[in-house]
Structure formats: structure tokens, C-alpha cells
Amino acid sequence: MAFPIIRKWWGLIIFAAFALAGIGTAFSFPHSVQANDRPDRPRVVFINPGATGEVFWSLVSQTMRAAAEQLDIDLVIETSERDRELMKRLALSTIQSFDKPDVLIIVNEEQAGTALLEAANADGVKVLMLLNDVVGETRQRLGEPGGRLGNWIGSLVAENRAVGRRLARALGAFAESRGLTAERRKDKSRMRPIVAVYGDMITPSAIERNGGLHDVVSNGEYGLVIEHELTADWDEEKARMLMDRVLGYYARSGSRRPVGVWAANEEMAMGAIRAMRANGMEPGVDVGIVGVNWAPEVFDAVEGGSMLVSEGGQFFAGAWAMVLLRDYFDGGGIAGKTKRVQIEMSPIFADNIAVFKKTVGHIILRGAFEEIEYARFLVGPDGDASDYDFGLDALMDAASSRLRTPD
């Protein structure tokens, strides 16, 4: 009577053994897997630190998706809704997952990315740092990509300090050309007062951008003096409210109002424009305003003269990250000696806005980033990361090559 039961249990044991062996064969793999070792497309996960609908970070994701599709990369984007703790959880979930990506893209937003970089390295997950890099003492401790942290394969960053300087000088040149100055109360000498509107004071890109402004002021260029420093958290309405209060102070004190507003992004610049007009000032005439991002809503402001300069191109970092990784998977670019790539940001202003709007601007306004031919930017298996050209001229050429004729 016991024999059927014994045979039944032996059958179950044998079945379980084969099943477990099958699972091990099908799903086990080493922590670090090169993309080209897999028969399918390389898989990349991007932890977007922005909020849903936030202009800049939405554009980063859009350009990234368009380039990933053209360059045969399987892309997953997780959005952390401007929540640093959620950003950490999303990244750690990816790092600790059973099906790890070939590369994880993280942003050192509010300097929260360092711990994630170290966690990924320890767990064998390759990381590309995007826009906000490791800086300061942390960079000294961790070293360069590909060094102490072998799974940190590279960084793609923007030239933020240079941009901060260029914007400050644009304000100085504007004020000088229009003869806008104010009198110092102490010694009756002339100066050019400006208002600085910062996004934050802790994100690496913000620190660098703000530092560029301070470089120009500290050098005494154009007689620029920062009279008020505002932190508006990258938000247009908050910038408008803060600027309105500052202009109220000028009105009460009888002081010469500012000759310029240096804004760390264009949402805040647009808030400043609204406040200026509400207080009887005409941007581009009484006061110069500059900003960063190439946000679609500022094209008309630049063309109409209410905004002097928009420095931008960094949201194409999403696309350029895919270009870097396509070359990396094929053995070129950051797979070689050069691990840190800097994005050249470019200004749009009165002299080039018309051409810009017909090419790159036309694509941005329609969100038609698939019309850009991203393969043109690859350096190939034998190319070095120092060979990349992500400048405005190259971008306009790539946009023109696939651009549909506007209606």
C-alpha cells in the first residue's frame, strides 16, 4: 500500500529538481553583464528627478526616448516627482532587482546621487551620471569614472559655470549699451545693480551656474553689483512673487531699480518679466533679463526682445546619453580613456533666433524630437569621447536633415 505513495513523492522530488535547474539556467546571470553579451537590445533605466509635466525634465525624457528608439536601446524611465526619497527608492529598487539593467542613469540632484552611485557599484550595476555630477570633496574621495568605482562608466555634464558667466556679461553689455547705471550711496560712484534669481543652492549644476555669475561680479566686470539674491526653487510663480516684493522695496526706498535680472532658468525669468511689467518696467528696454533652458515659451520673448539671451541645449542631454551608451555598447566613446563628456550649451538671441526657430526650435515646439538624426552624433567603435560634437551648429544640421517643411 505504501509503494504508490513513495513513487508519488519521488516523482515530485525529481520534478522539483528539474524545475529548479531550469530556473537557474533561465534567470541566473552575473552582477555585471555587458550589453553585447545579450541577444536582445541593451536595457537602460533612467531615474528622472523631475516632476511629471515639469518642462525641463520632461524635455530630457522626450529627447532620450527619441534617441533610444533610433539607436536600438530598450529604455525605461522612472519619474521621482521632485521627491528625493522617492528618487532613492526607485534607484535602489533597480539596483537590487533580479533583472538588472545594462546601465542605470542617475542624476546627482541635491547631491543625493552619491550614495546611489556607490550602491550601484557595489552591486555590479553600471552607472552613467547625467547633468549633475559628483563634485567637491566627494569627487576627490571617489575619483574619476572608471577608477575607484569601476562600474561608474562615465559622466555627461553641461558647462554651467561658463553659462553663468556668459549670462552675466550679456546683462553687463546690455546695461552699458543703454547707459543704465545707479549711484552708490557710500561714495557716489556709478554701478549697475542686478537681481540674481537662483533655483537652489545645493544641486551641483546650480552651484556651478551661480558661481559663474559670481565670477563676473567679483572681477568687477561692467560694474555689476548683486543687490538682491532670491531663491525661487526653479518655479515661475515663486519668482514672480519674490521679484514683486523686491521691486516694491525699490519703490519705497526711491533707489534706482535693477538694470538686469540673472535667472538660473527660464521659468523664473518669465516670472521676473511678469513682475517687471506689473511694476511699470519694460523688459528689454528698462531692464535686461537672461535665463537658461531654451524652454519653448521663451522663443517669442527672445524674438520680441523682452528676454536678451536664452542659454540652452542641456535638455538634449537625454539624447546625448543614448548616443554615449550606443557607442559604449559598441566599444567606443566612453568605453575608451575619456569618461567625462561636457555638453556645449549655446545662446539664442536676437541675431540667431529666426534661424533657430526654423530648425531646432520648430522641432522643440512640436515635441517632434524623432525628426533629429541621432546616428550623426555617434563616434563609432574606434572613436573617443573627446570627439563628440553636441554644439548648436551640429544640432541644427541634424535637425535640418530630417525636418518636415512647416505648414
C-alpha positions in Angstrom: 0.0 0.0 0.0 2.9 2.4 0.7 4.6 1.9 -2.8 2.2 4.2 -4.8 2.8 7.0 -2.2 6.6 6.6 -2.4 6.5 6.6 -6.2 4.4 9.8 -6.0 6.8 11.6 -3.7 9.9 10.5 -5.8 8.1 12.0 -8.8 7.5 15.3 -7.1 11.1 15.4 -5.9 12.5 14.7 -9.4 10.1 17.3 -10.9 11.2 20.0 -8.4 14.9 19.3 -9.1 14.4 19.7 -12.8 12.3 22.8 -12.3 14.9 24.5 -10.1 17.6 23.6 -12.5 15.6 25.2 -15.3 15.0 28.4 -13.3 18.7 28.6 -12.6 19.6 28.3 -16.2 16.9 30.7 -17.4 17.4 33.5 -14.9 20.8 33.5 -13.2 23.5 35.8 -14.5 26.5 37.6 -13.1 26.0 41.1 -11.4 27.8 42.9 -14.3 26.5 41.9 -17.8 27.8 43.6 -20.9 25.0 44.6 -23.3 26.6 42.8 -26.2 26.5 39.5 -24.3 22.7 39.5 -24.6 20.9 38.6 -27.8 18.3 41.4 -27.3 18.7 45.2 -27.2 20.7 46.7 -24.3 18.4 47.8 -21.5 18.8 51.2 -19.8 16.9 52.6 -16.9 16.8 56.4 -16.2 15.7 57.8 -12.9 14.3 61.2 -13.8 14.5 63.5 -10.7 11.9 65.9 -12.0 8.1 66.1 -11.7 5.5 64.9 -14.3 4.9 67.9 -16.5 7.9 69.8 -15.4 9.2 71.4 -18.6 12.9 70.8 -18.4 12.9 67.3 -17.2 10.0 66.3 -19.5 12.1 67.5 -22.4 15.1 65.5 -21.2 12.9 62.3 -21.2 11.4 63.1 -24.6 14.8 63.5 -26.3 16.1 60.4 -24.6 13.1 58.3 -25.8 13.5 59.6 -29.4 17.2 58.8 -29.5 16.8 55.4 -27.8 14.3 54.3 -30.4 16.6 55.3 -33.3 19.7 53.8 -31.7 18.1 50.4 -30.7 18.2 50.8 -27.0 15.5 49.4 -24.7 14.8 52.4 -22.4 12.8 52.5 -19.1 12.2 55.9 -17.4 11.1 56.2 -13.8 10.0 59.7 -12.6 10.6 60.6 -9.0 8.3 63.6 -8.8 10.8 66.0 -7.3 10.9 63.7 -4.2 14.4 62.9 -3.2 13.4 59.9 -1.1 11.3 58.5 -3.9 14.3 59.0 -6.3 16.4 57.0 -3.9 13.8 54.2 -3.6 13.4 53.9 -7.4 17.1 53.8 -7.9 17.7 51.2 -5.2 14.8 49.1 -6.4 16.5 49.0 -9.8 20.0 48.3 -8.4 18.7 45.4 -6.2 16.3 44.0 -8.8 16.8 40.5 -10.1 16.7 41.7 -13.7 19.4 44.5 -13.5 19.7 46.9 -16.4 22.9 47.1 -18.6 23.2 50.7 -17.5 21.5 52.9 -14.9 21.4 56.6 -15.5 21.1 58.8 -12.4 21.3 62.5 -11.6 23.1 63.8 -8.6 20.1 66.1 -7.8 20.5 67.9 -4.5 23.7 65.8 -4.2 21.6 62.7 -3.3 23.1 60.6 -6.1 26.5 59.8 -4.5 25.1 57.1 -2.2 23.2 55.6 -5.2 26.4 55.6 -7.3 28.3 53.7 -4.5 25.4 51.3 -4.0 25.2 50.5 -7.8 28.9 50.0 -8.0 28.8 47.5 -5.0 26.0 45.6 -6.7 27.7 45.4 -10.1 25.3 47.9 -11.9 27.0 50.2 -14.4 26.1 53.9 -13.9 26.2 56.9 -16.2 25.9 60.2 -14.3 23.7 62.8 -16.1 23.9 66.6 -15.8 24.5 66.8 -12.0 27.9 65.2 -11.5 29.9 64.3 -8.4 31.7 67.4 -7.2 33.9 68.9 -4.4 35.2 66.7 -1.6 33.0 63.8 -2.8 34.7 63.8 -6.2 38.1 63.8 -4.5 37.1 60.8 -2.4 35.5 58.8 -5.3 37.9 59.9 -8.0 37.1 59.8 -11.7 34.7 57.5 -13.6 36.2 54.1 -14.2 38.7 54.5 -11.4 38.0 53.5 -7.8 34.3 52.8 -8.7 34.8 50.5 -11.7 31.1 50.4 -12.6 30.9 54.2 -12.9 31.3 54.2 -16.6 31.1 58.0 -17.3 29.5 61.4 -16.7 27.7 63.7 -19.1 27.6 67.2 -17.8 26.8 70.8 -19.1 29.2 73.7 -19.0 27.3 75.5 -16.3 29.9 77.8 -14.9 30.7 79.2 -18.3 27.0 79.7 -19.0 26.6 81.6 -15.7 29.5 83.9 -16.8 28.1 84.5 -20.3 24.7 85.4 -19.0 26.1 87.9 -16.5 28.2 89.5 -19.3 25.2 89.7 -21.5 23.4 91.8 -18.8 26.5 94.0 -18.4 26.8 94.6 -22.1 23.0 95.4 -22.3 23.2 97.9 -19.4 26.3 99.5 -20.9 24.8 99.9 -24.3 21.8 101.7 -22.8 23.7 103.7 -20.3 21.9 102.2 -17.4 23.6 102.8 -14.1 22.8 103.7 -10.5 24.7 105.8 -7.8 26.3 104.2 -4.9 25.2 105.9 -1.7 28.6 105.5 0.0 30.9 107.2 -2.5 28.5 108.4 -5.2 30.3 106.2 -7.8 28.3 104.5 -10.5 27.3 100.9 -10.5 24.9 98.5 -12.3 22.6 96.8 -9.8 21.2 93.4 -10.7 19.0 90.8 -9.1 20.0 87.1 -9.0 17.3 84.5 -9.1 18.6 81.1 -8.1 16.9 77.8 -8.5 18.6 76.3 -5.4 22.0 76.4 -3.6 22.8 72.7 -3.3 22.4 71.0 -6.7 25.9 70.7 -8.4 24.7 72.3 -11.7 23.1 75.1 -9.8 26.2 75.7 -7.7 28.3 75.9 -10.9 25.9 78.2 -12.7 25.5 80.5 -9.8 29.3 80.5 -9.4 29.7 81.8 -13.0 27.6 84.8 -12.1 29.7 85.5 -9.0 33.0 85.2 -11.0 32.0 88.1 -13.2 30.7 90.2 -10.3 33.8 89.5 -8.2 36.0 90.6 -11.2 34.3 93.9 -11.3 33.2 93.4 -14.9 30.8 96.1 -16.2 30.4 97.4 -12.7 27.8 94.8 -11.9 26.6 94.5 -8.3 24.2 91.9 -7.0 21.8 93.9 -4.8 19.3 91.1 -4.2 19.6 87.3 -4.2 16.4 85.3 -4.4 15.9 81.5 -4.4 12.7 80.6 -6.2 13.1 76.8 -6.4 13.0 76.8 -10.2 9.4 78.0 -10.1 7.9 80.8 -12.2 5.2 81.9 -9.8 7.5 82.0 -6.8 10.0 84.0 -8.8 7.2 86.5 -9.8 6.2 86.9 -6.2 9.7 87.4 -4.9 10.6 89.8 -7.7 7.4 91.8 -7.0 8.5 92.2 -3.3 12.0 93.4 -4.4 10.5 96.0 -6.8 8.2 97.2 -4.0 11.4 97.7 -1.9 13.0 99.8 -4.7 9.8 101.9 -5.0 9.7 102.6 -1.2 13.3 103.4 -0.9 13.5 105.6 -4.0 16.5 103.7 -5.3 17.3 103.1 -9.0 15.7 99.9 -9.9 17.8 97.0 -11.2 19.4 97.1 -14.6 19.2 93.4 -15.0 17.9 90.1 -13.8 20.0 87.0 -13.9 17.8 83.9 -13.7 19.1 80.3 -13.4 16.2 79.0 -15.5 13.6 80.4 -17.9 10.6 79.6 -15.8 12.0 82.0 -13.2 13.0 84.5 -15.9 9.4 84.5 -17.2 8.2 85.2 -13.6 10.6 88.1 -13.4 9.2 89.5 -16.7 5.7 89.4 -15.4 6.7 91.2 -12.2 8.6 93.9 -14.1 5.6 94.6 -16.3 3.2 94.7 -13.4 5.5 97.3 -11.8 5.7 99.6 -14.9 9.1 98.4 -16.3 9.6 97.2 -19.8 11.9 94.2 -20.1 14.5 94.7 -22.9 14.2 98.4 -22.5 14.4 99.4 -18.8 15.9 96.1 -17.6 17.7 93.2 -19.2 16.6 89.6 -18.4 18.5 86.4 -19.1 17.8 82.8 -18.5 18.7 79.2 -19.2 17.0 76.2 -20.9 15.6 77.0 -24.4 12.1 76.5 -23.0 9.5 76.7 -25.8 7.7 79.6 -24.2 10.7 81.9 -24.3 11.3 81.8 -28.1 8.8 84.6 -28.7 10.3 86.5 -25.7 13.7 86.4 -27.2 12.4 87.3 -30.7 10.4 90.2 -29.2 13.4 91.4 -27.1 11.9 91.1 -23.6 14.5 88.4 -22.9 18.0 89.2 -24.0 19.5 85.7 -24.1 18.4 82.1 -23.5 21.3 79.7 -23.0 20.3 76.1 -23.6 20.7 72.8 -25.2 21.2 70.8 -22.0 17.8 69.0 -22.1 19.2 67.3 -25.2 21.4 65.5 -22.6 18.7 62.8 -22.7 19.5 62.1 -26.4 23.3 62.6 -25.9 23.2 60.0 -23.1 21.8 57.5 -25.6 24.4 58.4 -28.1 27.2 57.8 -25.5 25.7 54.5 -24.5 25.2 53.3 -28.0 28.9 53.9 -28.7 29.8 52.4 -25.3 27.9 49.2 -26.1 29.7 49.1 -29.4 33.1 49.5 -27.7 33.7 53.2 -28.5 33.3 56.6 -26.8 33.4 56.4 -23.0 34.5 52.8 -23.3 37.9 54.3 -24.0 40.1 56.7 -22.0 37.8 59.7 -21.8 35.0 59.1 -19.3 33.6 62.6 -18.7 31.8 64.4 -21.6 30.8 68.1 -21.4 27.8 69.4 -23.3 28.4 72.7 -25.1 25.5 74.9 -24.3 24.6 77.7 -26.8 22.8 81.0 -26.7 19.8 82.1 -28.7 19.4 85.8 -29.0 18.1 88.4 -31.5 20.7 87.6 -34.2 20.1 83.8 -34.4 16.5 83.3 -33.2 14.9 83.3 -36.6 17.1 80.5 -38.0 16.8 78.6 -34.7 13.0 78.7 -34.8 13.0 77.3 -38.3 15.2 74.3 -37.3 15.7 73.1 -33.8 13.1 75.5 -32.3 10.5 74.1 -34.8 11.1 70.6 -33.5 11.1 71.7 -29.8 7.8 73.5 -30.2 6.1 70.4 -31.7 7.9 67.9 -29.5 9.0 66.1 -32.7 12.4 65.0 -31.5 12.3 61.9 -33.6 13.0 64.2 -36.6 16.6 64.6 -35.5 19.0 62.0 -36.9 20.9 61.0 -33.7 23.2 58.5 -35.5 25.0 61.5 -36.9 26.4 62.2 -33.5 28.0 58.7 -32.9 31.8 58.5 -32.9 31.7 54.7 -33.6 33.7 51.8 -32.1 37.1 53.5 -32.8 36.1 56.9 -31.7 37.0 58.6 -28.4 34.5 60.5 -26.2 36.6 63.7 -26.8 35.4 63.5 -30.4 31.7 64.3 -29.7 30.2 67.4 -31.1 26.9 68.3 -29.5 27.1 72.1 -30.3 24.2 74.2 -31.8 25.5 74.1 -35.4 25.7 70.3 -35.4 22.3 70.1 -33.8 20.8 72.4 -36.4 22.4 70.4 -39.2 20.9 67.2 -37.8 17.5 68.8 -37.4 17.6 70.2 -40.9 18.4 66.8 -42.4 15.1 65.3 -41.4 12.9 68.4 -40.9 9.5 68.4 -42.4 8.5 71.6 -44.1 6.4 73.8 -41.8 2.8 74.4 -42.9 
